[in-house]
Amino acid sequence: MVIRYAPGSLVSRERSAIAAARVLEEAYQIPLAVVTNGRDAELLDTATGEVLATGMEGIPDHQQAQTLFPTLVFRDRLEDTKRDREMRILNAFDVEICCRR
């Protein structure tokens, strides 16, 4: 699971969290992502972008994660062209927007 924190709107962080989950591991795509601003949260399916749960209680604890694990699909690494696109999305959100001075 990828967890992304940033102040402000959760919706504006969804796409970069999904991109991160799709490219952080070399061999597979991480199936879940959480976006949070410290007060609210969303649990995302990184294959579809669907919001699976909302609120801080939507973040799986250890026991919930163990129950959820057998149902998760760890998709194969993206082909290089699609992986490059996800890297560009991640770069655009993290470097060019979030970290501008």
C-alpha positions as CSV (number, residue, x, y, z in Angstrom):
1,M,0.0,0.0,0.0
2,V,1.2,3.5,-0.9
3,I,0.3,6.2,1.5
4,R,0.5,9.8,0.3
5,Y,0.1,12.8,2.6
6,A,-0.4,16.4,1.7
7,P,-2.4,19.2,3.1
8,G,-5.5,20.3,1.1
9,S,-7.9,18.5,-1.2
10,L,-7.7,14.7,-1.4
11,V,-9.1,14.6,-4.9
12,S,-6.1,16.6,-6.2
13,R,-3.7,13.9,-4.8
14,E,-5.5,10.8,-6.1
15,R,-3.8,10.6,-9.5
16,S,-0.3,11.1,-8.2
17,A,-0.9,8.3,-5.6
18,I,-2.1,6.0,-8.3
19,A,0.9,6.8,-10.5
20,A,3.3,6.2,-7.6
21,A,1.7,2.8,-6.8
22,R,2.0,1.8,-10.4
23,V,5.7,2.5,-10.7
24,L,7.4,2.3,-7.3
25,E,8.0,-1.5,-7.5
26,E,10.0,-2.8,-10.4
27,A,8.2,-6.2,-10.7
28,Y,4.6,-5.4,-10.0
29,Q,2.0,-2.6,-9.4
30,I,1.0,-1.9,-5.8
31,P,-2.7,-2.6,-5.6
32,L,-3.8,0.0,-3.0
33,A,-3.1,3.6,-2.3
34,V,-4.2,6.0,0.5
35,V,-4.4,9.7,0.1
36,T,-4.7,11.8,3.3
37,N,-4.5,15.3,4.5
38,G,-4.2,14.2,8.1
39,R,-7.9,14.7,8.8
40,D,-9.5,12.7,6.1
41,A,-8.5,9.9,3.8
42,E,-9.4,7.8,0.8
43,L,-8.4,4.2,0.0
44,L,-8.0,3.7,-3.7
45,D,-7.8,0.7,-6.0
46,T,-4.8,1.6,-8.1
47,A,-5.9,-0.5,-11.1
48,T,-9.2,1.3,-11.6
49,G,-8.8,4.5,-9.6
50,E,-12.0,3.6,-7.6
51,V,-12.4,5.0,-4.1
52,L,-12.8,1.9,-1.9
53,A,-13.3,3.6,1.4
54,T,-13.3,7.1,2.8
55,G,-12.4,8.6,6.2
56,M,-9.4,7.8,8.4
57,E,-11.2,4.7,9.5
58,G,-11.0,3.6,5.8
59,I,-7.3,3.0,6.1
60,P,-6.9,-0.7,6.8
61,D,-5.3,-1.6,10.2
62,H,-3.0,-4.6,10.5
63,Q,-5.9,-7.1,10.9
64,Q,-7.9,-5.6,8.1
65,A,-4.9,-5.7,5.8
66,Q,-4.3,-9.3,6.6
67,T,-7.9,-10.1,5.7
68,L,-7.8,-8.0,2.5
69,F,-4.4,-9.3,1.3
70,P,-5.7,-12.6,-0.3
71,T,-8.1,-10.6,-2.4
72,L,-5.6,-8.2,-3.8
73,V,-4.3,-8.5,-7.4
74,F,-0.6,-7.5,-7.8
75,R,-0.6,-6.7,-11.5
76,D,2.5,-7.2,-13.6
77,R,4.9,-4.3,-14.2
78,L,3.5,-1.8,-16.8
79,E,5.0,-1.9,-20.3
80,D,7.7,0.7,-20.7
81,T,5.5,3.2,-22.6
82,K,2.8,3.2,-20.0
83,R,5.3,3.2,-17.1
84,D,6.9,6.3,-18.6
85,R,3.5,8.0,-18.7
86,E,2.9,7.3,-15.1
87,M,6.4,8.6,-14.2
88,R,5.6,11.8,-16.0
89,I,2.3,12.2,-14.0
90,L,4.1,11.5,-10.8
91,N,6.8,14.1,-11.7
92,A,4.3,16.7,-12.7
93,F,2.4,16.4,-9.4
94,D,5.3,16.1,-7.1
95,V,7.9,18.4,-8.6
96,E,6.3,20.9,-10.9
97,I,3.1,21.5,-8.8
98,C,3.6,20.5,-5.2
99,C,7.2,21.6,-4.7
100,R,7.3,24.9,-6.6
101,R,8.8,27.8,-4.7
